[in-house]
Amino acid sequence: MATTTTKSAFRKGLVDAAPFVLVIIPFSTLFGILATEAGLNVFETLAFSVVVIAGAAQFTALQLMQEHAPTAIVLASALAVNLRMAMYSASLTPYIGAAPLWQRALAAYVTVDQSYVCAMAQYEKEPDMTIRERMSYFFGCVTPIIPLWYLFTLVGALLGTQIPDSWALDFALPITFLAMIAPMFRTPAHIVAAVVASVAALATAGVPYSLGLILAGMAGMIAGAQTELWVERRADRAAS
């Protein structure tokens, strides 16, 4: 019975993550194209995706490399963009922290925005899932995403500049994030953080080396945290 349930959880993960394939393919293809335009060869481009698996951070690093930013700025900016993975890991720990070490290590490697969003929604919806079921669901989510990220990064790198600009593949990045974050606006803190970060990003658009994104992210996190504290204090006063 446990094996059947585990297989069902894996299949459900596959189904839930399948819609993201529609944006993963152009997104990874675009990265491969831009990476070769930035001067990386096919092997370096593919290695970048295999080692990092962090689309937004990879695009940030590429942009800064094309602007000839100092290496320290490139690394710091990519790390800052990817710091959300630390928050993802912290929120996933209560659900899968008891899994075997090798499974947690593999999950850490394949934790991406899509797998995190799907997994958290499922775990909150069905809190009685066993550890095995949760891990099976999680790996089901990444199965249609990670291999395609590798494959179409390679396709983009091989095609290079042969893709016409009229295809406008760069639509994939904003659409991917909008599709993922929109369902997560469940509290005032989420909404305030998003609004403040958006306004701050526009206000700091002229900051060199795209450092305005880091400032905007920090402003959003601070605003969200303060809003959450305010809501909790208001609820405590109402309860007393």
CORHU-V274833 format. One line per field, one symbol per residue. ss: DSSP state (@ for helix, = for strand, . for the rest). phi: phi as a letter, one per 30 degrees, with the letter a starting at -180 (. if undefined). A space follows every 10 residues. Layout:
BEGIN
ss=???
phi=???
END
This chain:
BEGIN
ss=.@@@@@@@@@ @@@@@@@@.. @@@@@@@@@@ @@@@@@@... .@@@@@@@@@ @@..@@@@@@ @@@@@@.... @@@@@@@@@@ @@.@@@@@@@ @@@@@@.... @@@@@@@@@. ..@@@@@@@@ @@@@@..... @@@@@@@@@@ @@@@@@@@@@ @@@@@@@@@@ @@..@@@... @@@@@@@@@@ @@@@...@@@ @@@@@@@@@@ @@@....@@@ @@@@@@@@@@ @@@@@@@@@@ @@@@@@@@@.
phi=.ddddddddd dddedddeed edcddddddd deddddddjd dddddddedd dchbeddddd dddddddhde eddedddddd dcdddddedd ddedcbdcde eddddddddc dbeddddddd dddddbdddd eddddddddd ddddcdeddd ddddeddddh dddddddhdd dddddedddd dedcdcbedd dddddddddd dddcdddehh dddddddddd dddddddddd dddddddddd
END
